[in-house]
Amino acid sequence: MKSKTLSKILAVGLAVVVGIGALPSRAMAAQDKTYEQLKILVDVLDYIQENYVDEPDSQRLIYGAAAGMVRTLDPFSQFMDPEAHGEIKTETEGQFGGLGIRIAIKDDWLTVMTPLPGTPAYRAGVLPNDRLVEIDGQTTKDMTLGDALKLLRGGAGTKVRLTLLRGPEDGGEGPWTSHEFNLAREIVKIESVQSWMLNESVGYVRILEFSAKTTEDFMDALNDLKKHGASSFVLDLRNNPGGLLSAAVEVASDFIDANRLIVYTQGRKPDSRQDFRAGPTAPYASAPLIVLINEGSASGSEIVAGALQDHKRAVIMGLRSYGKASVQSVIPLSDGSGLRLTVARYYTPLGRSIHRDEKAKTGGITPDIVVPVSREMEAKLYSQWDLIYAQGKKPKPAVKTDELVKDETLERAIELLKARDVLSSLSGAKTSVTP
């Protein structure tokens, strides 16, 4: 019978795995225990195939078992069926049809990490840490990230209804409020870097996420700002959810030299540590720098902020970051499915692990200068960060001029750089006091 054959194949495969080679007795004991535990899975599969009221789909059973297995690890590991795996690859290539939100599982809820600037979710006012409770009326309870992505993505112009729960500001006590959004999907193109001059001497660069093109785009932006008179910089990593580790390391290396450590990763095995260092020189090793972060800053943005903070190379300003310090590898499987697996955690140069601890409510990069910003104000800032571009003109916000709100964090950064310039001009001056 089909079920017997499938179960026998699994059982034989497990027996072969645990029986290879002459293993030490302790290793053999561990392998035997693992086999006994895996045998439960085979028994469950066999019983379902033989006795379930309807004819089950064996592939769905296997995929479900794999997804459930991975779900017990952490919020960022994920088993992906061929369709979901293909969508991940499409996103990596730079565009997809969707709403423009990054989601993760936090406190057992599907949670918005950040909306992407210029996207439907961003323009509608979806905020980091909003809980996604329904998609088109379908509850997200026990829904995997992969299943949520399938529902959120689709053809451009098609619509989707989201129900979100929003907690009190600053994680305090108080009721959660429900918000409903009816959004039309669009082709989401991931823009890596935005930049412009803030005044005659301060250049501004915003990195939206760390992609394959970020390193090149970021250096082009810095060089262009320098040509326009920038002698100091503001690097805005607010709501940057991360991305490629290599791109984050390269960005930090533009400001840190002398082969200093940027970040290191450490897996389960003691010898799995991998160091990522800056080069011997850096093109902007001495340029005054302020980095802006908030609770939507995660992963790669925390690597950059942590390295610059540990080396006392920049002032970090804003709100405490998200606290995602794990490294995922995507492993393609034989039938087109894939496994996104946490294989290591990263640490700042001083050995700080900033991975969030949900129980202790700790984690993230704590700014050198904390600038409180209300949820309402953040929503307005997100809206005006949506820029309109025209050839030969400075980018301008999509909202009307009379609706613009003050970006307190950015204003504080500009003031600090101005004060530094004033103090620097006084440092070598000789003064005398007449009584």
Secondary structure, DSSP 8 states (H G I E B T S, - for coil): -HHHHHHHHHHHHHHHHHHSS---HHHHHHHHHHHHHHHHHHHHHHHHHHH-SS---HHHHHHHHHHHHHHTT-TT-EEE-HHHHHHHHHHHTTEEEE--EEEEEETTEEEEEEE-TTSHHHHHT--TT-EEEEETTEE-TT--HHHHHHHH--STT-EEEEEEEE--GGG-SS--EEEEEEEE-EEEE---EEEEESSSSEEEEEE--B-TTHHHHHHHHHHHHHHTT-SEEEEE-TT---B-HHHHHHHHHTT--TT-EEEEEE-SSGGG-EEEE--S--TTTTS-EEEEE-TT--THHHHHHHHHHHTT-SEEEES------EEEEEEE-TTS-EEEEEEEEEE-TT------BTTTTB-S---SEE----HHHHHHHHHHT-EE--TTS--EESS-GGG----HHHHHHHHHHHHHHHHHHHHT-------
